Amino acid sequence: MSEKQQTPPEDSVPHFFRPARGLVRTGMGGVRGPVVTQAIQDRWRGVNNMKRALTAVILAGVALSFPSAANAGATGCNQRTCIDVEGSGLRVERIGASTTWNGDFTGHFHVWGGGIDQNSPSGFWGYHQKYTVPVGRDLPNGSVICAEGWEHSGGGMQSRGRACAEVRF
């Protein structure tokens, strides 16, 4: 070889003498561990991205399965019954129960939770009609307030949905 040190062609150098490519992890005592190539890094990056996406989907599903928060007011519907909690933080001014569009029924609403337990008068409940329970106080943190519509038919009652909201600070 000349004054300049030349690198021999890779084919002529055994693989254990070739310089490592990619990220080199070293074990204890500076002994070289396995070489993690760019292809392996890309594969793990893809797996991590899939894990992140799956985690986001799971968290979104979990968030949707819990009652909505009443902090600064909350509304929500389930089947043909809706709840409307008016307030801010732990303070709840009033709770409203109503039907959804085209969810009319003859019966009553039951509103309960956080020390509240009220039934509306029985009657016809149509869209834009609301049963309101005045509260005007703080409720315990984490209280779950629910409104359930009950249709009276054939001498019995049938639930027309239960909508809930959580009061939290």
N, C-alpha and C positions, 0 to 999 in steps of 0.2 A: 504494500500500500504506500501511497505517496505521503508527502508532508501533511496534506489535508487528510483527516481521517475520513475514509469513505465507509458508508454503511453497506454491508454485503446484501445481496438480494434476499428477500424474505424466505424464498423457497429453500435457500441453502442453510438457513439458521433453524435449529430445532425449535419447536413451539415454546418450550419452557425457557428459552433464552430471549425470545422476542419481547419487546416492551409491551406492557399491558395497554389495552385500549379501553376507553370508557372509565367508569368509576371503579376504583380499586378499593376494596375493603380490606383492612389489615386486621389480623387476629392478634392474639396476645403475643407480646415479645417482638412485634414488628414482622411476624411471619405473614407473608401475603396470603390472603384468602381468595375466594372466587372473584373473578372479574365479572362485573355487571355491565353488560354491553348496552348500547343505546337501544337496541331492540327490546331487551328485557325491561329497561327503564320505561320505554313507551308503552309496553304491555301493562306494567304496573300502574302507570299514570292513567291508562284507560280503565283499569279496574277501580282505581281510586275515584275517577270521575263517575263511574257507574255507582259506586258506593255513595258518593255525595248526592247524586240524583235520586237514588232510592231512598236515602235518608230524608231528603227534602219532600218526597212524595209521602212518606210515612208521617213526617211531622205535620204536613198539611192535612192529612187524613185525621190525625189525632186532634189537631186544632179544630177541625170541623165537627168532630164528634162530641166535644165538650159544649156546655151551654155558653151562649154569648155573654159577654161581660156587660154589666149595667153601668159601668163607669161612664158618666156623661150620657146616660140613656142607652137603652138597647131595645131592639125589636127583632122578632123572629116568628116564624110560622112552622107548624108541623101538621100535616094533613090539612084539615079545614079550620084549625084554631091558630090564632096569632096572639102574641103577648107584646106589650109596649110598656117598658119600664122607663119612667121619666125621673131623672135625678142626676147627681154628679157625685162620683166617688162612692162613699157608703151611704150618702143621703138619698133617699128615695122619696119623691114627692107624691107620685101616684103610679098605680099599675092598671093597665087597660087590657081587657080581653075582648077579642073580636073574631069574626069569621074571615075567611079568605074570599077572594072573588069567586062567585058562584058556589059558595060553601054554606048557603043558608040552611038553617035547621030550626026546629022547634024543640026547646029544652032549656038548659041552664049552663052557666060557666062556674067552675070551681077554681078559685085562686088561692094558692097556699105557699108557704115557705117563709123563713125568716121571722117567725112569730105571727104570720098572717094566715088566716083561714076563713075565707069568705065565699059564700055562694050567691050567685045572682038570682033575681026572681026568674021563675020559669016563664017562657014566652017564645015568640018568634024572634030569631036573631038573623038579620040580613046584613049584607055588606054595608059598611059605613055605620053600623050600629055598634056601640062599644059599651061594655060594662066596665066602670071605673071604680077602683078601690083607692080612696085617699089614704096616704100613709103619713107623709110629712115628718119623717124621722130617719135617723141613721139605723141601718140594719147591720147585724154582725158580718164581719168580713168573711167572705166565702159562702154567704147564704145563697141558696138556689131557690128562685121564685118560679112557680109554674102556674100556667093557666090551662085548664082542660075543659073542652066543650063536651057536653053530654046531650045527645039527642034522645028525646022521650018518644018511643014508638012501640005500639003493640003491648002496652002495659009494662014495658021494661025501659032500660037506658042503654045506649050504645055510645062509646067514646068516639068523638069526632076529632081527636088529636090532642096532644099535650105539648105545648111550647114552653120552654124554660129559659131563664137568664140567670147568670151568676152575678152577685153583687160583690165587688172586690175593690180594694184600694190600689 
